[in-house]
């Protein structure tokens, strides 16, 4: 991995600043261990989000395989107060954005994650 953590954190911070409602972001290994995190909301626990999303993604990958749906790409977890969007980067990493509040831009979050995942492929998968 050629990029340093500060480069990753800068990319995450930029994505959070672009997406309405975004409060945190992360680049995480499929095992739930973060490569880099950014938190714009002190109350949001990025470590818990990283670990729990890894479990959700593992289940979604199995489901996609069992249904012969091809490679898993994206997951959206929505609760009353929080929306988490995660997108795969290759098979061993994912990026996510967490959004809170009444005004959340899910479409832009998905777009930002797709763009970030494409940009990170060469760095993370070498």
C-alpha positions in Angstrom: 0.0 0.0 0.0 1.8 3.1 -1.3 -0.5 5.7 0.3 -0.1 6.7 3.9 -2.9 6.8 6.4 -3.1 10.6 6.2 -3.8 10.4 2.5 -6.6 7.9 3.1 -8.0 10.0 5.9 -7.9 13.1 3.7 -9.9 11.3 1.0 -12.4 10.1 3.6 -12.7 13.6 5.1 -13.4 15.0 1.6 -16.1 12.5 0.9 -17.8 13.2 4.3 -17.7 17.0 3.5 -19.3 16.5 0.1 -22.3 14.3 1.2 -25.2 15.9 3.1 -25.7 14.2 6.4 -22.4 12.3 6.4 -20.7 12.1 9.7 -18.0 9.4 9.3 -16.2 7.2 6.7 -13.8 4.3 6.7 -11.6 2.1 4.6 -11.8 -1.4 6.2 -10.5 -4.9 5.6 -13.1 -7.6 5.1 -12.1 -8.8 8.5 -13.4 -5.6 10.0 -10.0 -4.1 10.8 -9.8 -0.4 9.7 -7.1 0.8 7.3 -8.2 4.4 7.8 -11.1 6.2 9.4 -12.5 9.7 9.6 -15.0 10.9 12.1 -16.7 14.3 11.9 -19.1 13.5 14.8 -17.5 12.7 18.1 -20.5 10.6 19.2 -20.3 8.2 16.2 -18.3 5.0 17.0 -16.4 4.3 13.7 -14.8 1.1 15.2 -18.2 -0.5 15.9 -19.4 0.5 12.4 -16.4 -1.0 10.8 -16.6 -4.3 12.7 -20.4 -4.7 12.4 -20.4 -3.8 8.7 -17.8 -6.6 8.1 -20.3 -9.0 9.4 -23.2 -7.6 7.3 -21.0 -7.7 4.2 -19.8 -11.3 4.9 -23.5 -12.4 5.1 -24.4 -10.4 1.9 -21.5 -12.0 0.0 -22.7 -15.5 1.0 -26.2 -14.6 -0.1 -25.1 -13.2 -3.4 -23.0 -16.4 -4.0 -25.9 -18.7 -2.9 -28.2 -16.9 -5.3 -25.6 -17.0 -8.1 -25.9 -13.2 -8.3 -22.2 -12.5 -9.1 -19.8 -10.6 -7.0 -21.2 -8.6 -4.1 -20.9 -4.8 -4.6 -22.8 -2.7 -2.1 -24.8 -2.7 1.1 -27.1 -0.1 2.6 -28.2 -0.4 6.2 -30.8 2.1 7.3 -32.2 2.6 10.8 -34.3 5.4 12.2 -31.3 7.7 12.9 -28.4 6.3 10.9 -27.7 5.2 7.3 -24.6 3.2 6.5 -23.5 2.7 2.9 -20.7 0.3 2.2 -19.0 -0.6 -1.2 -16.5 -3.3 -1.9 -13.0 -2.5 -3.1 -11.9 -5.7 -4.6 -12.7 -8.8 -2.5 -10.7 -7.9 0.6 -11.7 -4.3 1.5 -14.7 -2.0 1.7 -15.3 1.7 2.0 -18.3 3.1 3.9 -20.0 6.4 4.7 -22.3 6.9 7.7 -25.0 9.5 7.6 -27.2 10.9 10.4 -30.0 13.5 10.6 -33.1 14.4 8.7 -31.2 15.5 5.5 -29.2 12.7 4.0 -28.1 12.3 0.4 -28.1 8.6 -0.3 -27.5 9.0 -4.0 -24.5 11.2 -3.6 -23.1 8.9 -0.9 -23.4 5.9 -3.3 -21.7 8.0 -6.0 -18.8 9.1 -3.7 -18.2 5.5 -2.5 -18.2 4.2 -6.1 -15.7 6.9 -7.1 -13.6 6.3 -4.0 -13.6 2.5 -4.5 -12.4 2.9 -8.0 -9.6 5.3 -6.9 -8.4 3.0 -4.2 -8.3 -0.3 -6.2 -4.7 0.2 -7.4 -3.5 1.2 -4.0 -5.2 -1.4 -1.9 -5.0 -4.3 -4.2 -1.3 -4.2 -5.0 
